[in-house]
Amino acid sequence: MVELDLHGFKHSEVEEKLANWVILQYNMGNFPIRIITGNSKKMKDIVHRVGERYNFTIGEPLDSNPGVLIIRS
């Protein structure tokens, strides 16, 4: 599964970069994808906002890792 680690990104730059990357992965057929957010609620909110904008489903991984979100089409 393709993944993106958001550690080291500033909140202010994540939304646009994440949206572009998610659409690219979707177009390449690389879904579902893992987004490593860490424990930042703000980062998780950004991932949810981007997913909702493009009608993707956001969920937690099977291992229930609280620092990871899964985006599905």
MDAnalysis code that builds the backbone (N, CA, C; Angstrom):
import MDAnalysis as mda
import numpy as np

u = mda.Universe.empty(219, n_residues=73, atom_resindex=np.repeat(np.arange(73), 3), trajectory=True)
u.add_TopologyAttr("name", ["N", "CA", "C"] * 73)
u.add_TopologyAttr("resid", np.arange(1, 74))
u.add_TopologyAttr("resname", ["MET", "VAL", "GLU", "LEU", "ASP", "LEU", "HIS", "GLY", "PHE", "LYS", "HIS", "SER", "GLU", "VAL", "GLU", "GLU", "LYS", "LEU", "ALA", "ASN", "TRP", "VAL", "ILE", "LEU", "GLN", "TYR", "ASN", "MET", "GLY", "ASN", "PHE", "PRO", "ILE", "ARG", "ILE", "ILE", "THR", "GLY", "ASN", "SER", "LYS", "LYS", "MET", "LYS", "ASP", "ILE", "VAL", "HIS", "ARG", "VAL", "GLY", "GLU", "ARG", "TYR", "ASN", "PHE", "THR", "ILE", "GLY", "GLU", "PRO", "LEU", "ASP", "SER", "ASN", "PRO", "GLY", "VAL", "LEU", "ILE", "ILE", "ARG", "SER"])
u.atoms.positions = np.array([
    [0.852, -1.175, 0.000],
    [0.000, 0.000, 0.000],
    [0.899, 1.240, 0.000],
    [0.547, 2.194, -0.833],
    [1.281, 3.453, -0.915],
    [0.988, 4.269, 0.334],
    [2.009, 4.974, 0.856],
    [1.777, 5.796, 2.032],
    [2.494, 7.124, 1.927],
    [1.976, 8.087, 2.675],
    [2.572, 9.404, 2.765],
    [2.729, 9.731, 4.238],
    [3.941, 10.078, 4.640],
    [4.230, 10.447, 6.022],
    [4.224, 11.969, 6.116],
    [3.316, 12.516, 6.901],
    [3.176, 13.960, 7.021],
    [4.070, 14.573, 8.096],
    [4.858, 13.745, 8.786],
    [5.795, 14.297, 9.760],
    [6.747, 15.257, 9.056],
    [6.983, 16.393, 9.637],
    [7.890, 17.368, 9.059],
    [7.207, 18.400, 8.180],
    [5.950, 18.165, 7.814],
    [5.204, 19.145, 7.021],
    [4.543, 20.148, 7.964],
    [4.491, 21.393, 7.550],
    [3.764, 22.411, 8.303],
    [2.283, 22.287, 7.977],
    [1.455, 22.511, 8.979],
    [0.006, 22.415, 8.761],
    [-0.427, 23.291, 7.591],
    [0.162, 24.462, 7.467],
    [-0.248, 25.411, 6.439],
    [0.030, 24.928, 5.017],
    [0.962, 23.997, 4.852],
    [1.291, 23.515, 3.512],
    [0.705, 22.155, 3.181],
    [0.127, 21.499, 4.164],
    [-0.318, 20.118, 3.975],
    [-1.540, 19.994, 3.078],
    [-2.530, 20.850, 3.259],
    [-3.800, 20.652, 2.554],
    [-3.624, 20.613, 1.036],
    [-2.933, 21.588, 0.467],
    [-2.747, 21.620, -0.984],
    [-1.877, 20.454, -1.464],
    [-0.780, 20.196, -0.783],
    [0.111, 19.101, -1.193],
    [-0.584, 17.753, -1.069],
    [-1.324, 17.565, 0.016],
    [-2.035, 16.305, 0.225],
    [-3.088, 16.100, -0.861],
    [-3.846, 17.141, -1.164],
    [-4.890, 17.022, -2.194],
    [-4.279, 16.610, -3.531],
    [-3.206, 17.263, -3.928],
    [-2.555, 16.924, -5.199],
    [-2.043, 15.489, -5.192],
    [-1.432, 15.071, -4.088],
    [-0.859, 13.732, -3.999],
    [-1.957, 12.664, -4.006],
    [-3.042, 12.920, -3.277],
    [-4.145, 11.951, -3.214],
    [-4.768, 11.767, -4.597],
    [-5.018, 12.859, -5.305],
    [-5.597, 12.765, -6.652],
    [-4.651, 12.024, -7.591],
    [-3.372, 12.306, -7.503],
    [-2.390, 11.598, -8.323],
    [-2.431, 10.101, -8.046],
    [-2.431, 9.708, -6.788],
    [-2.460, 8.288, -6.434],
    [-3.754, 7.637, -6.892],
    [-4.865, 8.348, -6.761],
    [-6.151, 7.831, -7.224],
    [-6.108, 7.584, -8.731],
    [-5.609, 8.549, -9.483],
    [-5.529, 8.428, -10.940],
    [-4.587, 7.317, -11.381],
    [-3.599, 6.997, -10.553],
    [-2.653, 5.928, -10.871],
    [-3.168, 4.564, -10.407],
    [-4.322, 4.526, -9.756],
    [-4.896, 3.270, -9.295],
    [-4.261, 2.749, -8.016],
    [-3.662, 3.631, -7.246],
    [-2.954, 3.231, -6.022],
    [-3.800, 3.401, -4.767],
    [-5.025, 2.993, -4.808],
    [-5.900, 3.096, -3.630],
    [-6.156, 1.728, -3.069],
    [-6.350, 1.586, -1.764],
    [-6.316, 2.618, -0.736],
    [-4.888, 3.080, -0.449],
    [-4.786, 4.214, 0.269],
    [-3.475, 4.753, 0.639],
    [-3.442, 5.028, 2.138],
    [-2.238, 4.943, 2.701],
    [-2.017, 5.216, 4.128],
    [-1.456, 6.620, 4.272],
    [-2.026, 7.366, 5.203],
    [-1.521, 8.697, 5.517],
    [-1.073, 8.667, 6.975],
    [0.208, 8.878, 7.190],
    [0.743, 8.898, 8.551],
    [0.636, 10.327, 9.062],
    [-0.210, 10.509, 10.065],
    [-0.483, 11.837, 10.608],
    [0.208, 12.070, 11.940],
    [0.639, 11.017, 12.594],
    [1.064, 11.155, 13.980],
    [-0.186, 11.372, 14.814],
    [-0.010, 11.904, 16.003],
    [-1.160, 12.088, 16.892],
    [-1.779, 13.475, 16.798],
    [-1.414, 14.245, 15.778],
    [-1.911, 15.608, 15.620],
    [-3.372, 15.619, 15.173],
    [-4.243, 16.132, 16.036],
    [-5.655, 16.244, 15.665],
    [-5.827, 17.181, 14.472],
    [-5.054, 18.250, 14.438],
    [-5.148, 19.205, 13.328],
    [-4.782, 18.534, 12.004],
    [-3.729, 17.691, 12.009],
    [-3.322, 16.996, 10.791],
    [-4.413, 16.019, 10.356],
    [-5.007, 15.319, 11.304],
    [-6.095, 14.385, 10.982],
    [-7.296, 15.129, 10.407],
    [-7.592, 16.302, 10.974],
    [-8.703, 17.110, 10.458],
    [-8.447, 17.528, 9.011],
    [-7.199, 17.871, 8.697],
    [-6.848, 18.252, 7.330],
    [-7.068, 17.073, 6.385],
    [-6.630, 15.881, 6.790],
    [-6.812, 14.684, 5.953],
    [-8.300, 14.425, 5.727],
    [-9.097, 14.541, 6.769],
    [-10.545, 14.341, 6.626],
    [-11.147, 15.377, 5.690],
    [-10.735, 16.620, 5.813],
    [-11.258, 17.692, 4.961],
    [-10.936, 17.428, 3.489],
    [-9.696, 17.031, 3.216],
    [-9.303, 16.731, 1.832],
    [-10.098, 15.538, 1.308],
    [-10.211, 14.489, 2.105],
    [-10.964, 13.314, 1.682],
    [-12.414, 13.625, 1.374],
    [-13.041, 14.413, 2.241],
    [-14.440, 14.769, 2.036],
    [-14.620, 15.620, 0.783],
    [-13.662, 16.495, 0.505],
    [-13.750, 17.356, -0.680],
    [-13.844, 16.533, -1.958],
    [-13.167, 15.380, -1.982],
    [-13.138, 14.537, -3.181],
    [-13.980, 13.266, -3.036],
    [-14.828, 13.237, -2.027],
    [-15.747, 12.115, -1.776],
    [-15.031, 10.787, -1.544],
    [-13.879, 10.834, -0.889],
    [-13.177, 9.617, -0.493],
    [-13.587, 9.253, 0.923],
    [-13.444, 8.000, 1.255],
    [-13.737, 7.508, 2.592],
    [-12.456, 7.508, 3.408],
    [-12.517, 8.022, 4.622],
    [-11.365, 8.061, 5.518],
    [-11.659, 7.129, 6.682],
    [-10.706, 6.257, 6.991],
    [-10.887, 5.339, 8.100],
    [-9.576, 5.040, 8.792],
    [-9.676, 4.217, 9.809],
    [-8.490, 3.801, 10.556],
    [-7.999, 2.466, 10.006],
    [-6.700, 2.195, 10.134],
    [-6.163, 0.922, 9.655],
    [-6.641, -0.240, 10.532],
    [-6.519, -1.441, 10.014],
    [-6.951, -2.625, 10.761],
    [-6.190, -2.797, 12.066],
    [-4.941, -2.327, 12.122],
    [-4.162, -2.477, 13.349],
    [-4.482, -1.378, 14.376],
    [-5.447, -0.513, 14.059],
    [-5.920, 0.551, 14.953],
    [-4.812, 1.500, 15.374],
    [-3.814, 1.710, 14.546],
    [-2.739, 2.662, 14.841],
    [-3.350, 4.064, 14.867],
    [-3.303, 4.764, 15.991],
    [-3.951, 6.081, 16.086],
    [-3.242, 7.163, 15.271],
    [-2.053, 6.924, 14.790],
    [-1.321, 7.917, 14.029],
    [-1.405, 7.720, 12.530],
    [-2.350, 6.887, 12.078],
    [-2.478, 6.566, 10.645],
    [-3.950, 6.649, 10.241],
    [-4.179, 7.175, 9.052],
    [-5.513, 7.157, 8.457],
    [-5.405, 6.493, 7.075],
    [-6.473, 5.825, 6.675],
    [-6.537, 5.169, 5.370],
    [-7.564, 5.907, 4.521],
    [-7.160, 6.236, 3.294],
    [-8.087, 6.871, 2.348],
    [-8.468, 5.830, 1.312],
    [-9.786, 5.659, 1.140],
    [-10.330, 4.715, 0.154],
    [-11.255, 5.466, -0.797],
    [-11.407, 4.896, -1.994],
    [-12.318, 5.537, -2.955],
    [-13.740, 5.136, -2.690],
])
